[in-house]
Structures are given as C-alpha cells and as structure tokens.
C-alpha cells in the first residue's frame, strides 16, 4: 500500500462518480472504473438473495460486458480501509497487476491507492 500523490482530474472524476453511486443508491459501496479508451463504468453494491457483488466487482463486470479490453484505473468509496483481495483480483484480471485502485472514504477523501496486483 502507498499513500496517494495528488490526484489527476480523471482519477478525481472516478472517485466522484463512485461516491455519487453510493449516495444515490443508498448502498454500502460505490465504485467506478475507467477503461483503456477513457470510458467509465459506475456501480453500487449488489445485494440480492441470489447474487451478492461488491461495487468494484460489479463495475468491472459492467466494463467487461461492454467490451472493455483493459482498465486504466479503479476507484471504490467505502467505509473499509482498503480494497479487498477479491476486488483487487477482479481489477487485476482486466487491467493487470499495476492498475491503481483508489480507495476513498464516504466523504470522497482518498485514503490510499493500491495496485491491483
């Protein structure tokens, strides 16, 4: 884990989108990912009786389903201190081990930036 350097506008954007998804849907987490073309995919936690997915895994699934070939970055807004191993694995599967995963608190403040790998 490493403390994050100042965010560029594109990384700030995915944190803002993730925060908005969390608030709008009243879910524990919001997430957003940016693919290799700059498109973003935004999601919240899925908690159905037959299907449970974290917000970040849902955002990765949306990117894959939309034809993304890779990821440039991922963000999750959560109460947790860092991204789970399962969430980082999903980002790594599509983006590679070096893909940054930005973890922000509910207020949108970046807590930490970790690599997917």
Jmol script that loads the backbone (N, CA, C; Angstrom):
load data "model"
ATOM      1  N   UNK A   1       0.831  -1.169   0.000  1.00  0.00           N
ATOM      2  CA  UNK A   1       0.000   0.000   0.000  1.00  0.00           C
ATOM      3  C   UNK A   1       0.877   1.235   0.000  1.00  0.00           C
ATOM      4  N   UNK A   2       0.386   2.267  -0.647  1.00  0.00           N
ATOM      5  CA  UNK A   2       1.128   3.521  -0.624  1.00  0.00           C
ATOM      6  C   UNK A   2       0.146   4.665  -0.467  1.00  0.00           C
ATOM      7  N   UNK A   3       0.611   5.698   0.221  1.00  0.00           N
ATOM      8  CA  UNK A   3      -0.206   6.898   0.323  1.00  0.00           C
ATOM      9  C   UNK A   3      -0.247   7.533  -1.051  1.00  0.00           C
ATOM     10  N   UNK A   4      -1.339   8.093  -1.404  1.00  0.00           N
ATOM     11  CA  UNK A   4      -1.537   8.597  -2.754  1.00  0.00           C
ATOM     12  C   UNK A   4      -0.911   9.972  -2.947  1.00  0.00           C
ATOM     13  N   UNK A   5      -0.392  10.189  -4.141  1.00  0.00           N
ATOM     14  CA  UNK A   5       0.063  11.503  -4.567  1.00  0.00           C
ATOM     15  C   UNK A   5      -1.171  12.307  -4.963  1.00  0.00           C
ATOM     16  N   UNK A   6      -1.033  13.599  -5.227  1.00  0.00           N
ATOM     17  CA  UNK A   6      -2.191  14.374  -5.676  1.00  0.00           C
ATOM     18  C   UNK A   6      -2.847  13.710  -6.890  1.00  0.00           C
ATOM     19  N   UNK A   7      -4.164  13.746  -6.903  1.00  0.00           N
ATOM     20  CA  UNK A   7      -4.917  13.076  -7.966  1.00  0.00           C
ATOM     21  C   UNK A   7      -5.011  13.928  -9.209  1.00  0.00           C
ATOM     22  N   UNK A   8      -4.928  13.253 -10.361  1.00  0.00           N
ATOM     23  CA  UNK A   8      -5.191  13.979 -11.601  1.00  0.00           C
ATOM     24  C   UNK A   8      -6.709  14.068 -11.773  1.00  0.00           C
ATOM     25  N   UNK A   9      -7.178  14.949 -12.637  1.00  0.00           N
ATOM     26  CA  UNK A   9      -8.628  15.152 -12.781  1.00  0.00           C
ATOM     27  C   UNK A   9      -9.402  13.891 -13.164  1.00  0.00           C
ATOM     28  N   UNK A  10      -8.825  13.016 -13.962  1.00  0.00           N
ATOM     29  CA  UNK A  10      -9.531  11.790 -14.367  1.00  0.00           C
ATOM     30  C   UNK A  10      -9.714  10.838 -13.194  1.00  0.00           C
ATOM     31  N   UNK A  11      -8.724  10.771 -12.305  1.00  0.00           N
ATOM     32  CA  UNK A  11      -8.865   9.930 -11.116  1.00  0.00           C
ATOM     33  C   UNK A  11      -9.857  10.549 -10.139  1.00  0.00           C
ATOM     34  N   UNK A  12      -9.833  11.854  -9.986  1.00  0.00           N
ATOM     35  CA  UNK A  12     -10.808  12.529  -9.128  1.00  0.00           C
ATOM     36  C   UNK A  12     -12.224  12.264  -9.650  1.00  0.00           C
ATOM     37  N   UNK A  13     -12.370  12.257 -10.984  1.00  0.00           N
ATOM     38  CA  UNK A  13     -13.684  12.018 -11.600  1.00  0.00           C
ATOM     39  C   UNK A  13     -14.237  10.651 -11.220  1.00  0.00           C
ATOM     40  N   UNK A  14     -13.422   9.595 -11.261  1.00  0.00           N
ATOM     41  CA  UNK A  14     -13.973   8.271 -10.948  1.00  0.00           C
ATOM     42  C   UNK A  14     -14.300   8.150  -9.457  1.00  0.00           C
ATOM     43  N   UNK A  15     -13.563   8.850  -8.606  1.00  0.00           N
ATOM     44  CA  UNK A  15     -13.929   8.856  -7.185  1.00  0.00           C
ATOM     45  C   UNK A  15     -15.272   9.565  -7.009  1.00  0.00           C
ATOM     46  N   UNK A  16     -15.456  10.693  -7.676  1.00  0.00           N
ATOM     47  CA  UNK A  16     -16.723  11.427  -7.595  1.00  0.00           C
ATOM     48  C   UNK A  16     -17.885  10.585  -8.100  1.00  0.00           C
ATOM     49  N   UNK A  17     -17.684   9.886  -9.216  1.00  0.00           N
ATOM     50  CA  UNK A  17     -18.730   9.006  -9.751  1.00  0.00           C
ATOM     51  C   UNK A  17     -19.059   7.878  -8.776  1.00  0.00           C
ATOM     52  N   UNK A  18     -18.039   7.295  -8.169  1.00  0.00           N
ATOM     53  CA  UNK A  18     -18.244   6.217  -7.200  1.00  0.00           C
ATOM     54  C   UNK A  18     -19.006   6.722  -5.981  1.00  0.00           C
ATOM     55  N   UNK A  19     -18.633   7.894  -5.514  1.00  0.00           N
ATOM     56  CA  UNK A  19     -19.313   8.486  -4.355  1.00  0.00           C
ATOM     57  C   UNK A  19     -20.779   8.761  -4.679  1.00  0.00           C
ATOM     58  N   UNK A  20     -21.037   9.269  -5.865  1.00  0.00           N
ATOM     59  CA  UNK A  20     -22.411   9.559  -6.284  1.00  0.00           C
ATOM     60  C   UNK A  20     -23.254   8.280  -6.353  1.00  0.00           C
ATOM     61  N   UNK A  21     -22.684   7.201  -6.883  1.00  0.00           N
ATOM     62  CA  UNK A  21     -23.412   5.926  -6.973  1.00  0.00           C
ATOM     63  C   UNK A  21     -23.778   5.417  -5.585  1.00  0.00           C
ATOM     64  N   UNK A  22     -22.849   5.518  -4.668  1.00  0.00           N
ATOM     65  CA  UNK A  22     -23.086   5.079  -3.289  1.00  0.00           C
ATOM     66  C   UNK A  22     -24.231   5.872  -2.672  1.00  0.00           C
ATOM     67  N   UNK A  23     -24.168   7.186  -2.796  1.00  0.00           N
ATOM     68  CA  UNK A  23     -25.196   8.043  -2.192  1.00  0.00           C
ATOM     69  C   UNK A  23     -26.552   7.878  -2.873  1.00  0.00           C
ATOM     70  N   UNK A  24     -26.549   7.870  -4.191  1.00  0.00           N
ATOM     71  CA  UNK A  24     -27.802   7.794  -4.954  1.00  0.00           C
ATOM     72  C   UNK A  24     -28.561   6.502  -4.669  1.00  0.00           C
ATOM     73  N   UNK A  25     -27.833   5.411  -4.537  1.00  0.00           N
ATOM     74  CA  UNK A  25     -28.477   4.110  -4.371  1.00  0.00           C
ATOM     75  C   UNK A  25     -28.574   3.660  -2.918  1.00  0.00           C
ATOM     76  N   UNK A  26     -27.993   4.407  -2.008  1.00  0.00           N
ATOM     77  CA  UNK A  26     -28.056   4.050  -0.600  1.00  0.00           C
ATOM     78  C   UNK A  26     -27.422   2.712  -0.294  1.00  0.00           C
ATOM     79  N   UNK A  27     -26.294   2.436  -0.938  1.00  0.00           N
ATOM     80  CA  UNK A  27     -25.603   1.155  -0.769  1.00  0.00           C
ATOM     81  C   UNK A  27     -24.297   1.361   0.003  1.00  0.00           C
ATOM     82  N   UNK A  28     -23.740   0.282   0.559  1.00  0.00           N
ATOM     83  CA  UNK A  28     -22.523   0.412   1.357  1.00  0.00           C
ATOM     84  C   UNK A  28     -21.304   0.912   0.578  1.00  0.00           C
ATOM     85  N   UNK A  29     -21.227   0.578  -0.709  1.00  0.00           N
ATOM     86  CA  UNK A  29     -20.075   0.978  -1.522  1.00  0.00           C
ATOM     87  C   UNK A  29     -20.525   1.467  -2.887  1.00  0.00           C
ATOM     88  N   UNK A  30     -19.742   2.375  -3.439  1.00  0.00           N
ATOM     89  CA  UNK A  30     -19.882   2.794  -4.821  1.00  0.00           C
ATOM     90  C   UNK A  30     -18.529   2.621  -5.484  1.00  0.00           C
ATOM     91  N   UNK A  31     -18.527   2.338  -6.770  1.00  0.00           N
ATOM     92  CA  UNK A  31     -17.259   2.139  -7.468  1.00  0.00           C
ATOM     93  C   UNK A  31     -17.366   2.640  -8.896  1.00  0.00           C
ATOM     94  N   UNK A  32     -16.217   2.933  -9.463  1.00  0.00           N
ATOM     95  CA  UNK A  32     -16.133   3.308 -10.872  1.00  0.00           C
ATOM     96  C   UNK A  32     -14.794   2.830 -11.405  1.00  0.00           C
ATOM     97  N   UNK A  33     -14.799   2.411 -12.660  1.00  0.00           N
ATOM     98  CA  UNK A  33     -13.563   2.024 -13.338  1.00  0.00           C
ATOM     99  C   UNK A  33     -13.478   2.788 -14.658  1.00  0.00           C
ATOM    100  N   UNK A  34     -12.261   3.018 -15.115  1.00  0.00           N
ATOM    101  CA  UNK A  34     -12.015   3.693 -16.393  1.00  0.00           C
ATOM    102  C   UNK A  34     -11.259   2.728 -17.291  1.00  0.00           C
ATOM    103  N   UNK A  35     -11.799   2.504 -18.508  1.00  0.00           N
ATOM    104  CA  UNK A  35     -11.159   1.551 -19.416  1.00  0.00           C
ATOM    105  C   UNK A  35     -10.080   2.221 -20.260  1.00  0.00           C
ATOM    106  N   UNK A  36      -9.510   1.435 -21.155  1.00  0.00           N
ATOM    107  CA  UNK A  36      -8.379   1.889 -21.973  1.00  0.00           C
ATOM    108  C   UNK A  36      -8.747   2.995 -22.946  1.00  0.00           C
ATOM    109  N   UNK A  37     -10.029   3.203 -23.187  1.00  0.00           N
ATOM    110  CA  UNK A  37     -10.464   4.270 -24.099  1.00  0.00           C
ATOM    111  C   UNK A  37     -10.951   5.505 -23.346  1.00  0.00           C
ATOM    112  N   UNK A  38     -10.944   5.441 -22.010  1.00  0.00           N
ATOM    113  CA  UNK A  38     -11.409   6.558 -21.201  1.00  0.00           C
ATOM    114  C   UNK A  38     -12.869   6.457 -20.786  1.00  0.00           C
ATOM    115  N   UNK A  39     -13.571   5.419 -21.245  1.00  0.00           N
ATOM    116  CA  UNK A  39     -14.967   5.238 -20.820  1.00  0.00           C
ATOM    117  C   UNK A  39     -14.999   4.840 -19.345  1.00  0.00           C
ATOM    118  N   UNK A  40     -16.060   5.265 -18.655  1.00  0.00           N
ATOM    119  CA  UNK A  40     -16.207   4.911 -17.248  1.00  0.00           C
ATOM    120  C   UNK A  40     -17.436   4.046 -17.046  1.00  0.00           C
ATOM    121  N   UNK A  41     -17.352   3.202 -16.053  1.00  0.00           N
ATOM    122  CA  UNK A  41     -18.436   2.300 -15.673  1.00  0.00           C
ATOM    123  C   UNK A  41     -18.625   2.462 -14.174  1.00  0.00           C
ATOM    124  N   UNK A  42     -19.850   2.726 -13.754  1.00  0.00           N
ATOM    125  CA  UNK A  42     -20.157   3.065 -12.371  1.00  0.00           C
ATOM    126  C   UNK A  42     -21.140   2.052 -11.812  1.00  0.00           C
ATOM    127  N   UNK A  43     -20.940   1.667 -10.556  1.00  0.00           N
ATOM    128  CA  UNK A  43     -21.825   0.667  -9.953  1.00  0.00           C
ATOM    129  C   UNK A  43     -21.867   0.828  -8.444  1.00  0.00           C
ATOM    130  N   UNK A  44     -22.899   0.243  -7.857  1.00  0.00           N
ATOM    131  CA  UNK A  44     -23.016   0.143  -6.409  1.00  0.00           C
ATOM    132  C   UNK A  44     -23.031  -1.310  -6.004  1.00  0.00           C
ATOM    133  N   UNK A  45     -23.010  -1.538  -4.726  1.00  0.00           N
ATOM    134  CA  UNK A  45     -23.088  -2.886  -4.179  1.00  0.00           C
ATOM    135  C   UNK A  45     -24.368  -3.570  -4.656  1.00  0.00           C
ATOM    136  N   UNK A  46     -24.262  -4.839  -5.033  1.00  0.00           N
ATOM    137  CA  UNK A  46     -25.426  -5.646  -5.390  1.00  0.00           C
ATOM    138  C   UNK A  46     -25.649  -6.637  -4.250  1.00  0.00           C
ATOM    139  N   UNK A  47     -26.829  -6.586  -3.641  1.00  0.00           N
ATOM    140  CA  UNK A  47     -27.132  -7.477  -2.524  1.00  0.00           C
ATOM    141  C   UNK A  47     -28.536  -8.047  -2.692  1.00  0.00           C
ATOM    142  N   UNK A  48     -28.616  -9.051  -3.559  1.00  0.00           N
ATOM    143  CA  UNK A  48     -29.860  -9.774  -3.788  1.00  0.00           C
ATOM    144  C   UNK A  48     -29.781 -11.108  -3.064  1.00  0.00           C
ATOM    145  N   UNK A  49     -30.906 -11.738  -2.883  1.00  0.00           N
ATOM    146  CA  UNK A  49     -30.900 -13.039  -2.214  1.00  0.00           C
ATOM    147  C   UNK A  49     -29.999 -14.032  -2.946  1.00  0.00           C
ATOM    148  N   UNK A  50     -30.029 -13.996  -4.290  1.00  0.00           N
ATOM    149  CA  UNK A  50     -29.267 -14.981  -5.068  1.00  0.00           C
ATOM    150  C   UNK A  50     -27.968 -14.432  -5.658  1.00  0.00           C
ATOM    151  N   UNK A  51     -27.658 -13.154  -5.420  1.00  0.00           N
ATOM    152  CA  UNK A  51     -26.465 -12.559  -6.017  1.00  0.00           C
ATOM    153  C   UNK A  51     -25.919 -11.452  -5.132  1.00  0.00           C
ATOM    154  N   UNK A  52     -24.683 -11.622  -4.688  1.00  0.00           N
ATOM    155  CA  UNK A  52     -24.006 -10.596  -3.905  1.00  0.00           C
ATOM    156  C   UNK A  52     -22.696 -10.242  -4.593  1.00  0.00           C
ATOM    157  N   UNK A  53     -22.543  -8.960  -4.927  1.00  0.00           N
ATOM    158  CA  UNK A  53     -21.313  -8.469  -5.556  1.00  0.00           C
ATOM    159  C   UNK A  53     -20.931  -7.142  -4.926  1.00  0.00           C
ATOM    160  N   UNK A  54     -19.652  -6.973  -4.703  1.00  0.00           N
ATOM    161  CA  UNK A  54     -19.190  -5.672  -4.244  1.00  0.00           C
ATOM    162  C   UNK A  54     -19.360  -4.667  -5.376  1.00  0.00           C
ATOM    163  N   UNK A  55     -19.331  -3.411  -5.040  1.00  0.00           N
ATOM    164  CA  UNK A  55     -19.464  -2.362  -6.054  1.00  0.00           C
ATOM    165  C   UNK A  55     -18.331  -2.447  -7.081  1.00  0.00           C
ATOM    166  N   UNK A  56     -17.118  -2.697  -6.620  1.00  0.00           N
ATOM    167  CA  UNK A  56     -15.989  -2.724  -7.557  1.00  0.00           C
ATOM    168  C   UNK A  56     -16.078  -3.916  -8.500  1.00  0.00           C
ATOM    169  N   UNK A  57     -16.446  -5.073  -7.998  1.00  0.00           N
ATOM    170  CA  UNK A  57     -16.602  -6.231  -8.883  1.00  0.00           C
ATOM    171  C   UNK A  57     -17.751  -6.017  -9.867  1.00  0.00           C
ATOM    172  N   UNK A  58     -18.807  -5.322  -9.437  1.00  0.00           N
ATOM    173  CA  UNK A  58     -19.909  -5.012 -10.343  1.00  0.00           C
ATOM    174  C   UNK A  58     -19.452  -4.060 -11.447  1.00  0.00           C
ATOM    175  N   UNK A  59     -18.671  -3.046 -11.095  1.00  0.00           N
ATOM    176  CA  UNK A  59     -18.160  -2.097 -12.100  1.00  0.00           C
ATOM    177  C   UNK A  59     -17.251  -2.797 -13.104  1.00  0.00           C
ATOM    178  N   UNK A  60     -16.401  -3.705 -12.630  1.00  0.00           N
ATOM    179  CA  UNK A  60     -15.538  -4.471 -13.541  1.00  0.00           C
ATOM    180  C   UNK A  60     -16.393  -5.334 -14.460  1.00  0.00           C
ATOM    181  N   UNK A  61     -17.413  -5.982 -13.916  1.00  0.00           N
ATOM    182  CA  UNK A  61     -18.294  -6.815 -14.736  1.00  0.00           C
ATOM    183  C   UNK A  61     -18.998  -5.974 -15.803  1.00  0.00           C
ATOM    184  N   UNK A  62     -19.420  -4.775 -15.453  1.00  0.00           N
ATOM    185  CA  UNK A  62     -20.066  -3.887 -16.425  1.00  0.00           C
ATOM    186  C   UNK A  62     -19.092  -3.508 -17.538  1.00  0.00           C
ATOM    187  N   UNK A  63     -17.844  -3.252 -17.176  1.00  0.00           N
ATOM    188  CA  UNK A  63     -16.835  -2.919 -18.186  1.00  0.00           C
ATOM    189  C   UNK A  63     -16.620  -4.090 -19.134  1.00  0.00           C
ATOM    190  N   UNK A  64     -16.482  -5.281 -18.593  1.00  0.00           N
ATOM    191  CA  UNK A  64     -16.290  -6.477 -19.416  1.00  0.00           C
ATOM    192  C   UNK A  64     -17.492  -6.689 -20.335  1.00  0.00           C
ATOM    193  N   UNK A  65     -18.693  -6.576 -19.774  1.00  0.00           N
ATOM    194  CA  UNK A  65     -19.912  -6.785 -20.557  1.00  0.00           C
ATOM    195  C   UNK A  65     -20.076  -5.743 -21.664  1.00  0.00           C
ATOM    196  N   UNK A  66     -19.422  -4.603 -21.502  1.00  0.00           N
ATOM    197  CA  UNK A  66     -19.499  -3.537 -22.513  1.00  0.00           C
ATOM    198  C   UNK A  66     -18.347  -3.572 -23.505  1.00  0.00           C
ATOM    199  N   UNK A  67     -17.478  -4.562 -23.372  1.00  0.00           N
ATOM    200  CA  UNK A  67     -16.412  -4.743 -24.342  1.00  0.00           C
ATOM    201  C   UNK A  67     -15.065  -4.142 -23.984  1.00  0.00           C
ATOM    202  N   UNK A  68     -14.892  -3.679 -22.761  1.00  0.00           N
ATOM    203  CA  UNK A  68     -13.588  -3.131 -22.360  1.00  0.00           C
ATOM    204  C   UNK A  68     -12.517  -4.217 -22.476  1.00  0.00           C
ATOM    205  N   UNK A  69     -11.362  -3.817 -22.950  1.00  0.00           N
ATOM    206  CA  UNK A  69     -10.236  -4.743 -23.099  1.00  0.00           C
ATOM    207  C   UNK A  69      -9.231  -4.630 -21.964  1.00  0.00           C
ATOM    208  N   UNK A  70      -9.251  -3.498 -21.254  1.00  0.00           N
ATOM    209  CA  UNK A  70      -8.296  -3.246 -20.184  1.00  0.00           C
ATOM    210  C   UNK A  70      -8.841  -2.139 -19.288  1.00  0.00           C
ATOM    211  N   UNK A  71      -8.211  -1.930 -18.152  1.00  0.00           N
ATOM    212  CA  UNK A  71      -8.566  -0.840 -17.259  1.00  0.00           C
ATOM    213  C   UNK A  71      -7.366   0.051 -17.014  1.00  0.00           C
ATOM    214  N   UNK A  72      -7.620   1.353 -16.933  1.00  0.00           N
ATOM    215  CA  UNK A  72      -6.570   2.312 -16.569  1.00  0.00           C
ATOM    216  C   UNK A  72      -6.548   2.550 -15.067  1.00  0.00           C
ATOM    217  N   UNK A  73      -7.732   2.552 -14.439  1.00  0.00           N
ATOM    218  CA  UNK A  73      -7.825   2.835 -13.007  1.00  0.00           C
ATOM    219  C   UNK A  73      -9.175   2.394 -12.482  1.00  0.00           C
ATOM    220  N   UNK A  74      -9.233   2.213 -11.161  1.00  0.00           N
ATOM    221  CA  UNK A  74     -10.469   1.852 -10.481  1.00  0.00           C
ATOM    222  C   UNK A  74     -10.553   2.654  -9.196  1.00  0.00           C
ATOM    223  N   UNK A  75     -11.782   2.924  -8.765  1.00  0.00           N
ATOM    224  CA  UNK A  75     -11.996   3.629  -7.501  1.00  0.00           C
ATOM    225  C   UNK A  75     -13.165   2.995  -6.766  1.00  0.00           C
ATOM    226  N   UNK A  76     -13.055   2.971  -5.443  1.00  0.00           N
ATOM    227  CA  UNK A  76     -14.147   2.493  -4.603  1.00  0.00           C
ATOM    228  C   UNK A  76     -14.301   3.458  -3.440  1.00  0.00           C
ATOM    229  N   UNK A  77     -15.546   3.789  -3.139  1.00  0.00           N
ATOM    230  CA  UNK A  77     -15.878   4.618  -1.982  1.00  0.00           C
ATOM    231  C   UNK A  77     -16.532   3.686  -0.975  1.00  0.00           C
ATOM    232  N   UNK A  78     -15.922   3.612   0.209  1.00  0.00           N
ATOM    233  CA  UNK A  78     -16.295   2.592   1.178  1.00  0.00           C
ATOM    234  C   UNK A  78     -15.920   3.026   2.581  1.00  0.00           C
ATOM    235  N   UNK A  79     -16.480   2.352   3.557  1.00  0.00           N
ATOM    236  CA  UNK A  79     -16.066   2.539   4.952  1.00  0.00           C
ATOM    237  C   UNK A  79     -14.776   1.765   5.237  1.00  0.00           C
ATOM    238  N   UNK A  80     -14.472   0.765   4.407  1.00  0.00           N
ATOM    239  CA  UNK A  80     -13.287  -0.074   4.617  1.00  0.00           C
ATOM    240  C   UNK A  80     -12.007   0.740   4.437  1.00  0.00           C
ATOM    241  N   UNK A  81     -10.945   0.273   5.043  1.00  0.00           N
ATOM    242  CA  UNK A  81      -9.657   0.966   4.954  1.00  0.00           C
ATOM    243  C   UNK A  81      -8.954   0.750   3.625  1.00  0.00           C
ATOM    244  N   UNK A  82      -9.225  -0.386   2.983  1.00  0.00           N
ATOM    245  CA  UNK A  82      -8.585  -0.692   1.703  1.00  0.00           C
ATOM    246  C   UNK A  82      -9.496  -1.591   0.885  1.00  0.00           C
ATOM    247  N   UNK A  83      -9.099  -1.853  -0.342  1.00  0.00           N
ATOM    248  CA  UNK A  83      -9.867  -2.742  -1.220  1.00  0.00           C
ATOM    249  C   UNK A  83      -9.604  -4.191  -0.829  1.00  0.00           C
ATOM    250  N   UNK A  84     -10.643  -5.001  -0.898  1.00  0.00           N
ATOM    251  CA  UNK A  84     -10.490  -6.414  -0.553  1.00  0.00           C
ATOM    252  C   UNK A  84      -9.631  -7.129  -1.590  1.00  0.00           C
ATOM    253  N   UNK A  85      -9.118  -8.278  -1.205  1.00  0.00           N
ATOM    254  CA  UNK A  85      -8.333  -9.099  -2.136  1.00  0.00           C
ATOM    255  C   UNK A  85      -9.165  -9.476  -3.354  1.00  0.00           C
ATOM    256  N   UNK A  86     -10.447  -9.805  -3.141  1.00  0.00           N
ATOM    257  CA  UNK A  86     -11.324 -10.205  -4.241  1.00  0.00           C
ATOM    258  C   UNK A  86     -11.552  -9.045  -5.212  1.00  0.00           C
ATOM    259  N   UNK A  87     -11.729  -7.844  -4.675  1.00  0.00           N
ATOM    260  CA  UNK A  87     -11.911  -6.672  -5.530  1.00  0.00           C
ATOM    261  C   UNK A  87     -10.647  -6.389  -6.342  1.00  0.00           C
ATOM    262  N   UNK A  88      -9.499  -6.437  -5.690  1.00  0.00           N
ATOM    263  CA  UNK A  88      -8.239  -6.201  -6.403  1.00  0.00           C
ATOM    264  C   UNK A  88      -8.012  -7.266  -7.472  1.00  0.00           C
ATOM    265  N   UNK A  89      -8.415  -8.502  -7.195  1.00  0.00           N
ATOM    266  CA  UNK A  89      -8.261  -9.580  -8.181  1.00  0.00           C
ATOM    267  C   UNK A  89      -9.108  -9.304  -9.419  1.00  0.00           C
ATOM    268  N   UNK A  90     -10.328  -8.818  -9.243  1.00  0.00           N
ATOM    269  CA  UNK A  90     -11.191  -8.511 -10.394  1.00  0.00           C
ATOM    270  C   UNK A  90     -10.569  -7.414 -11.247  1.00  0.00           C
ATOM    271  N   UNK A  91     -10.046  -6.383 -10.605  1.00  0.00           N
ATOM    272  CA  UNK A  91      -9.374  -5.298 -11.341  1.00  0.00           C
ATOM    273  C   UNK A  91      -8.138  -5.845 -12.049  1.00  0.00           C
ATOM    274  N   UNK A  92      -7.371  -6.675 -11.369  1.00  0.00           N
ATOM    275  CA  UNK A  92      -6.159  -7.267 -11.949  1.00  0.00           C
ATOM    276  C   UNK A  92      -6.488  -8.135 -13.166  1.00  0.00           C
ATOM    277  N   UNK A  93      -7.577  -8.895 -13.101  1.00  0.00           N
ATOM    278  CA  UNK A  93      -7.956  -9.765 -14.212  1.00  0.00           C
ATOM    279  C   UNK A  93      -8.167  -8.983 -15.501  1.00  0.00           C
ATOM    280  N   UNK A  94      -8.711  -7.781 -15.406  1.00  0.00           N
ATOM    281  CA  UNK A  94      -8.965  -6.988 -16.604  1.00  0.00           C
ATOM    282  C   UNK A  94      -7.876  -5.957 -16.871  1.00  0.00           C
ATOM    283  N   UNK A  95      -7.325  -5.373 -15.822  1.00  0.00           N
ATOM    284  CA  UNK A  95      -6.380  -4.270 -16.012  1.00  0.00           C
ATOM    285  C   UNK A  95      -4.923  -4.612 -15.856  1.00  0.00           C
ATOM    286  N   UNK A  96      -4.631  -5.718 -15.197  1.00  0.00           N
ATOM    287  CA  UNK A  96      -3.244  -6.079 -14.935  1.00  0.00           C
ATOM    288  C   UNK A  96      -2.848  -5.707 -13.519  1.00  0.00           C
ATOM    289  N   UNK A  97      -1.728  -6.264 -13.089  1.00  0.00           N
ATOM    290  CA  UNK A  97      -1.275  -6.114 -11.707  1.00  0.00           C
ATOM    291  C   UNK A  97      -0.980  -4.673 -11.318  1.00  0.00           C
ATOM    292  N   UNK A  98      -0.570  -3.848 -12.243  1.00  0.00           N
ATOM    293  CA  UNK A  98      -0.196  -2.474 -11.928  1.00  0.00           C
ATOM    294  C   UNK A  98      -1.335  -1.478 -11.929  1.00  0.00           C
ATOM    295  N   UNK A  99      -2.550  -1.917 -12.194  1.00  0.00           N
ATOM    296  CA  UNK A  99      -3.689  -0.994 -12.245  1.00  0.00           C
ATOM    297  C   UNK A  99      -3.931  -0.387 -10.869  1.00  0.00           C
ATOM    298  N   UNK A 100      -3.978   0.942 -10.767  1.00  0.00           N
ATOM    299  CA  UNK A 100      -4.237   1.559  -9.465  1.00  0.00           C
ATOM    300  C   UNK A 100      -5.691   1.396  -9.041  1.00  0.00           C
ATOM    301  N   UNK A 101      -5.864   1.102  -7.763  1.00  0.00           N
ATOM    302  CA  UNK A 101      -7.178   1.027  -7.144  1.00  0.00           C
ATOM    303  C   UNK A 101      -7.205   2.111  -6.074  1.00  0.00           C
ATOM    304  N   UNK A 102      -8.022   3.128  -6.294  1.00  0.00           N
ATOM    305  CA  UNK A 102      -8.133   4.259  -5.392  1.00  0.00           C
ATOM    306  C   UNK A 102      -9.224   3.974  -4.377  1.00  0.00           C
ATOM    307  N   UNK A 103      -8.896   4.046  -3.106  1.00  0.00           N
ATOM    308  CA  UNK A 103      -9.861   3.766  -2.048  1.00  0.00           C
ATOM    309  C   UNK A 103     -10.145   5.073  -1.311  1.00  0.00           C
ATOM    310  N   UNK A 104     -11.415   5.492  -1.356  1.00  0.00           N
ATOM    311  CA  UNK A 104     -11.815   6.742  -0.719  1.00  0.00           C
ATOM    312  C   UNK A 104     -12.891   6.469   0.323  1.00  0.00           C
ATOM    313  N   UNK A 105     -12.957   7.347   1.305  1.00  0.00           N
ATOM    314  CA  UNK A 105     -13.992   7.269   2.325  1.00  0.00           C
ATOM    315  C   UNK A 105     -15.294   7.836   1.796  1.00  0.00           C
ATOM    316  N   UNK A 106     -16.370   7.714   2.578  1.00  0.00           N
ATOM    317  CA  UNK A 106     -17.675   8.226   2.163  1.00  0.00           C
ATOM    318  C   UNK A 106     -17.675   9.724   1.836  1.00  0.00           C
ATOM    319  N   UNK A 107     -16.735  10.473   2.404  1.00  0.00           N
ATOM    320  CA  UNK A 107     -16.638  11.905   2.117  1.00  0.00           C
ATOM    321  C   UNK A 107     -15.907  12.184   0.805  1.00  0.00           C
ATOM    322  N   UNK A 108     -15.418  11.127   0.143  1.00  0.00           N
ATOM    323  CA  UNK A 108     -14.704  11.286  -1.115  1.00  0.00           C
ATOM    324  C   UNK A 108     -13.218  11.519  -0.957  1.00  0.00           C
ATOM    325  N   UNK A 109     -12.740  11.606   0.275  1.00  0.00           N
ATOM    326  CA  UNK A 109     -11.303  11.819   0.504  1.00  0.00           C
ATOM    327  C   UNK A 109     -10.548  10.516   0.254  1.00  0.00           C
ATOM    328  N   UNK A 110      -9.509  10.613  -0.560  1.00  0.00           N
ATOM    329  CA  UNK A 110      -8.694   9.437  -0.861  1.00  0.00           C
ATOM    330  C   UNK A 110      -7.977   8.966   0.395  1.00  0.00           C
ATOM    331  N   UNK A 111      -8.136   7.687   0.700  1.00  0.00           N
ATOM    332  CA  UNK A 111      -7.447   7.085   1.849  1.00  0.00           C
ATOM    333  C   UNK A 111      -6.118   6.480   1.423  1.00  0.00           C
ATOM    334  N   UNK A 112      -6.180   5.726   0.330  1.00  0.00           N
ATOM    335  CA  UNK A 112      -4.995   5.001  -0.111  1.00  0.00           C
ATOM    336  C   UNK A 112      -5.154   4.628  -1.571  1.00  0.00           C
ATOM    337  N   UNK A 113      -4.031   4.478  -2.238  1.00  0.00           N
ATOM    338  CA  UNK A 113      -4.004   3.949  -3.591  1.00  0.00           C
ATOM    339  C   UNK A 113      -3.155   2.687  -3.566  1.00  0.00           C
ATOM    340  N   UNK A 114      -3.762   1.571  -3.993  1.00  0.00           N
ATOM    341  CA  UNK A 114      -3.054   0.288  -4.007  1.00  0.00           C
ATOM    342  C   UNK A 114      -3.033  -0.226  -5.447  1.00  0.00           C
ATOM    343  N   UNK A 115      -2.078  -1.088  -5.731  1.00  0.00           N
ATOM    344  CA  UNK A 115      -2.070  -1.723  -7.051  1.00  0.00           C
ATOM    345  C   UNK A 115      -2.935  -2.974  -6.997  1.00  0.00           C
ATOM    346  N   UNK A 116      -3.543  -3.298  -8.138  1.00  0.00           N
ATOM    347  CA  UNK A 116      -4.411  -4.457  -8.210  1.00  0.00           C
ATOM    348  C   UNK A 116      -3.656  -5.739  -7.930  1.00  0.00           C
ATOM    349  N   UNK A 117      -2.378  -5.778  -8.289  1.00  0.00           N
ATOM    350  CA  UNK A 117      -1.573  -6.992  -8.134  1.00  0.00           C
ATOM    351  C   UNK A 117      -1.059  -7.182  -6.777  1.00  0.00           C
TER     352      UNK A 117
END
end "model"
wireframe off; spacefill off
backbone 0.3
color backbone group
